[in-house]
């Protein structure tokens, strides 16, 4: 597949970092389509006539509730995935967590604020390590080399 081919689907992915440089990971329900039983970021499909930014904010509210407060650090993308042959277009949104209670929807069973030294202990979805690398949040040494572009 070439990069000039229209994407099969488009996604907004929200990477939320707290003041201690920890990232918010959500544990996905075992019956979800994408990454069942894995840890991932709040994210979702970009709907027709919806901008990546609108999708990002919608998914934050749907998956975390209306109370958490965040501020945008930087957007990144679009990029094509590396795990599925470039089928999907990814838009990343790096947010700083400012506070508020997190109330998960039924797509998730748990959440954790994860430090870089603990990240490899989590069975995360494909692409999560790459998202962290794209946003330059943690050094590569804290990520799984086998889940990064140019992996061995």
VOBA-1610 file (N, C-alpha, C; in pm, whole numbers, padded with zeros to 5 digits, always signed):
BEGIN
Unk+00085-00118+00000Unk+00000+00000+00000Unk+00089+00124+00000Unk+00056+00217-00084Unk+00134+00341-00088Unk+00068+00446+00000Unk+00146+00543+00037Unk+00098+00650+00125Unk-00006+00737+00053Unk-00011+00731-00080Unk-00107+00811-00157Unk-00247+00751-00157Unk-00263+00631-00107Unk-00392+00566-00100Unk-00475+00628+00013Unk-00603+00652-00009Unk-00685+00705+00100Unk-00684+00610+00220Unk-00686+00664+00341Unk-00683+00576+00459Unk-00814+00497+00473Unk-00803+00378+00529Unk-00921+00295+00557Unk-01004+00359+00668Unk-00937+00421+00764Unk-01003+00492+00874Unk-00906+00595+00929Unk-00963+00693+01001Unk-00883+00798+01063Unk-00913+00799+01212Unk-00809+00822+01292Unk-00822+00819+01437Unk-00759+00942+01500Unk-00818+00987+01610Unk-00756+01086+01699Unk-00716+01012+01825Unk-00592+01032+01866Unk-00538+00965+01984Unk-00491+01072+02082Unk-00537+01061+02207Unk-00507+01160+02311Unk-00404+01104+02408Unk-00289+01168+02412Unk-00182+01130+02504Unk-00181+01235+02615Unk-00217+01191+02736Unk-00234+01285+02848Unk-00122+01264+02948Unk-00050+01371+02975Unk+00066+01367+03066Unk+00036+01452+03189Unk+00074+01400+03307Unk+00053+01479+03428Unk+00180+01555+03464Unk+00177+01628+03573Unk+00290+01711+03615Unk+00414+01630+03653Unk+00396+01499+03679Unk+00507+01411+03714Unk+00560+01333+03595Unk+00527+01373+03473Unk+00573+01309+03350Unk+00519+01167+03334Unk+00404+01139+03399Unk+00338+01009+03383Unk+00229+01023+03276Unk+00201+00913+03209Unk+00099+00912+03105Unk-00023+00834+03152Unk-00140+00880+03111Unk-00265+00814+03145Unk-00288+00698+03048Unk-00294+00576+03102Unk-00329+00459+03023Unk-00463+00405+03069Unk-00545+00365+02973Unk-00675+00309+03001Unk-00673+00160+02965Unk-00727+00077+03053Unk-00735-00067+03025Unk-00866-00094+02951Unk-00852-00146+02829Unk-00967-00166+02742Unk-01046-00291+02782Unk-01175-00281+02774Unk-01265-00392+02800Unk-01231-00507+02703Unk-01246-00629+02747Unk-01205-00745+02666Unk-01290-00766+02541Unk-01405-00703+02532Unk-01491-00722+02415Unk-01487-00603+02318Unk-01390-00514+02331Unk-01378-00404+02236Unk-01314-00453+02107Unk-01339-00383+02000Unk-01283-00419+01870Unk-01133-00398+01864Unk-01089-00283+01910Unk-00947-00246+01901Unk-00878-00271+02035Unk-00778-00357+02036Unk-00696-00380+02155Unk-00770-00435+02274Unk-00855-00537+02258Unk-00928-00589+02373Unk-00834-00638+02483Unk-00860-00593+02607Unk-00779-00634+02721Unk-00643-00569+02729Unk-00613-00476+02642Unk-00482-00408+02640Unk-00496-00268+02700Unk-00381-00209+02728Unk-00375-00071+02777Unk-00354+00023+02659Unk-00420+00136+02662Unk-00406+00232+02553Unk-00442+00372+02598Unk-00445+00461+02501Unk-00479+00600+02525Unk-00626+00626+02491Unk-00687+00730+02548Unk-00821+00769+02504Unk-00815+00805+02355Unk-00899+00741+02276Unk-00891+00761+02131Unk-01019+00715+02064Unk-01029+00744+01935Unk-01144+00697+01861Unk-01141+00735+01715Unk-01237+00679+01640Unk-01253+00707+01498Unk-01298+00851+01476Unk-01241+00913+01376Unk-01287+01044+01333Unk-01410+01021+01245Unk-01522+01077+01284Unk-01647+01058+01212Unk-01655+01149+01090Unk-01747+01117+01000Unk-01769+01199+00881Unk-01800+01342+00923Unk-01743+01436+00853Unk-01762+01579+00877Unk-01713+01624+01014Unk-01624+01547+01076Unk-01567+01582+01206Unk-01418+01607+01186Unk-01365+01713+01243Unk-01222+01739+01234Unk-01148+01651+01335Unk-01019+01628+01315Unk-00943+01553+01415Unk-00951+01617+01553Unk-00949+01750+01560Unk-00958+01820+01688Unk-01093+01797+01756Unk-01200+01802+01678Unk-01334+01777+01733Unk-01344+01634+01786Unk-01288+01539+01711Unk-01288+01400+01755Unk-01209+01384+01885Unk-01095+01449+01893Unk-01011+01442+02013Unk-01090+01485+02135Unk-01156+01599+02128Unk-01233+01650+02241Unk-01354+01563+02272Unk-01421+01513+02169Unk-01536+01426+02189Unk-01494+01299+02263Unk-01382+01239+02219Unk-01335+01115+02281Unk-01291+01138+02426Unk-01228+01252+02453Unk-01191+01283+02592Unk-01313+01281+02682Unk-01421+01347+02638Unk-01543+01353+02718Unk-01613+01217+02726Unk-01616+01145+02615Unk-01682+01014+02615Unk-01609+00914+02705Unk-01477+00913+02699Unk-01401+00808+02768Unk-01358+00845+02909Unk-01347+00975+02940Unk-01299+01017+03072Unk-01403+01093+03153Unk-01514+01129+03092Unk-01615+01208+03161Unk-01592+01356+03135Unk-01677+01438+03193Unk-01671+01582+03167Unk-01587+01659+03268Unk-01542+01594+03374Unk-01470+01666+03479Unk-01321+01689+03455Unk-01248+01594+03397Unk-01104+01618+03380Unk-01076+01743+03296Unk-00979+01819+03342Unk-00938+01940+03271Unk-00799+01915+03212Unk-00785+01951+03085Unk-00658+01934+03015Unk-00628+02060+02934Unk-00501+02077+02901Unk-00465+02182+02806Unk-00378+02119+02698Unk-00400+02162+02576Unk-00326+02108+02464Unk-00181+02155+02468Unk-00089+02059+02464Unk+00054+02090+02456Unk+00090+02104+02309Unk+00055+02000+02230Unk+00078+02010+02086Unk+00006+01898+02012Unk-00042+01929+01892Unk-00094+01825+01805Unk+00021+01772+01719Unk+00004+01653+01665Unk+00104+01595+01576Unk+00032+01510+01473Unk+00068+01526+01349Unk+00011+01443+01244Unk-00052+01528+01136Unk-00111+01460+01041Unk-00138+01317+01040Unk-00016+01234+01002Unk-00016+01112+01052Unk+00083+01011+01014Unk+00007+00884+00981Unk+00071+00795+00907Unk+00013+00664+00878Unk+00070+00563+00976Unk-00012+00466+01013Unk+00032+00362+01106Unk+00145+00280+01044Unk+00223+00215+01129Unk+00329+00126+01079Unk+00298-00020+01106Unk+00196-00050+01185Unk+00165-00188+01220Unk+00066-00254+01126Unk-00010-00176+01053Unk-00114-00232+00967Unk-00095-00191+00821Unk+00029-00169+00784Unk+00060-00140+00644Unk+00019-00003+00597Unk+00007+00092+00688Unk-00029+00228+00650Unk-00176+00246+00616Unk-00260+00156+00661Unk-00404+00164+00632Unk-00473+00279+00704Unk-00419+00320+00818Unk-00489+00414+00904Unk-00414+00545+00919Unk-00491+00653+00923Unk-00436+00787+00944Unk-00453+00821+01092Unk-00344+00865+01153Unk-00341+00892+01296Unk-00315+01041+01320Unk-00394+01098+01409Unk-00375+01236+01455Unk-00351+01228+01606Unk-00237+01275+01651Unk-00202+01270+01794Unk-00225+01406+01858Unk-00273+01401+01983Unk-00294+01522+02062Unk-00230+01500+02199Unk-00126+01577+02225Unk-00054+01569+02353Unk-00117+01673+02447Unk-00173+01626+02558Unk-00237+01713+02655Unk-00166+01708+02789Unk-00175+01818+02863Unk-00130+01825+03002Unk-00254+01815+03090Unk-00251+01723+03186Unk-00362+01703+03278Unk-00357+01811+03385Unk-00470+01879+03406Unk-00477+01988+03503Unk-00559+01952+03627Unk-00628+01838+03623Unk-00706+01795+03738Unk-00846+01753+03701Unk-00920+01709+03801Unk-01058+01664+03782Unk-01068+01513+03789Unk-01184+01466+03831Unk-01206+01323+03847Unk-01228+01254+03712Unk-01161+01141+03694Unk-01176+01061+03572Unk-01287+00959+03595Unk-01384+00957+03505Unk-01496+00862+03511Unk-01501+00787+03379Unk-01451+00665+03380Unk-01442+00585+03258Unk-01578+00544+03206Unk-01587+00532+03073Unk-01709+00478+03014Unk-01696+00325+03008Unk-01793+00260+02946Unk-01794+00113+02946Unk-01695+00049+02849Unk-01615+00128+02778Unk-01511+00073+02691Unk-01387+00033+02770Unk-01379+00080+02896Unk-01258+00060+02976Unk-01292+00007+03114Unk-01199-00068+03171Unk-01222-00126+03304Unk-01136-00062+03413Unk-01032+00011+03375Unk-00941+00069+03473Unk-00855+00174+03406Unk-00787+00253+03487Unk-00688+00348+03435Unk-00573+00357+03534Unk-00458+00395+03483Unk-00339+00418+03566Unk-00257+00532+03509Unk-00195+00606+03599Unk-00095+00703+03560Unk+00037+00628+03564Unk+00104+00618+03449Unk+00219+00529+03434Unk+00347+00610+03412Unk+00447+00582+03495Unk+00579+00645+03481Unk+00659+00571+03374Unk+00753+00640+03315Unk+00833+00578+03207Unk+00904+00452+03254Unk+00949+00447+03379Unk+01021+00329+03429Unk+00929+00208+03445Unk+00799+00228+03448Unk+00703+00119+03464Unk+00631+00083+03334Unk+00648+00160+03231Unk+00571+00146+03109Unk+00579+00006+03048Unk+00696-00053+03044Unk+00713-00184+02979Unk+00639-00296+03052Unk+00592-00272+03173Unk+00516-00372+03248Unk+00372-00382+03199Unk+00327-00287+03119Unk+00189-00282+03073Unk+00176-00345+02934Unk+00079-00432+02919Unk+00050-00496+02791Unk-00032-00397+02708Unk+00039-00314+02634Unk-00029-00205+02563Unk-00056-00240+02417Unk-00147-00163+02360Unk-00185-00179+02220Unk-00067-00146+02130Unk-00066-00206+02012Unk+00033-00169+01912Unk+00016-00021+01877Unk+00126+00047+01860Unk+00124+00188+01823Unk+00144+00283+01938Unk+00122+00239+02062Unk+00135+00327+02178Unk+00279+00375+02194Unk+00373+00283+02184Unk+00515+00320+02196Unk+00552+00422+02089Unk+00504+00398+01967Unk+00532+00488+01856Unk+00473+00627+01880Unk+00352+00632+01936Unk+00289+00761+01966Unk+00374+00841+02065Unk+00424+00774+02168Unk+00508+00841+02268Unk+00636+00893+02204Unk+00692+00814+02113Unk+00814+00854+02043Unk+00788+00975+01952Unk+00678+00971+01876Unk+00643+01083+01788Unk+00633+01213+01866Unk+00575+01206+01985Unk+00555+01327+02066Unk+00677+01363+02150Unk+00778+01278+02147Unk+00904+01305+02218Unk+00881+01328+02368Unk+00797+01242+02427Unk+00764+01256+02569Unk+00867+01184+02655Unk+00901+01062+02618Unk+00999+00982+02692Unk+01109+00937+02597Unk+01231+00918+02649Unk+01339+00865+02563Unk+01307+00723+02515Unk+01362+00690+02401Unk+01339+00560+02336Unk+01372+00442+02427Unk+01468+00456+02516Unk+01510+00346+02603Unk+01397+00295+02693Unk+01294+00376+02715Unk+01182+00335+02800Unk+01068+00270+02721Unk+01086+00263+02590Unk+00984+00206+02501Unk+01028+00069+02453Unk+00934-00009+02403Unk+00964-00144+02352Unk+01014-00132+02208Unk+01138-00165+02188Unk+01202-00154+02057Unk+01125-00232+01951Unk+01071-00347+01988Unk+00999-00431+01891Unk+00867-00368+01846Unk+00823-00262+01913Unk+00698-00195+01877Unk+00723-00057+01818Unk+00844-00032+01769Unk+00878+00098+01713Unk+00909+00084+01564Unk+00895+00195+01488Unk+00932+00190+01346Unk+01078+00147+01332Unk+01105+00069+01227Unk+01240+00020+01206Unk+01277-00088+01305Unk+01174-00148+01367Unk+01197-00250+01469Unk+01271-00369+01408Unk+01334-00441+01496Unk+01416-00554+01452Unk+01335-00680+01444
//
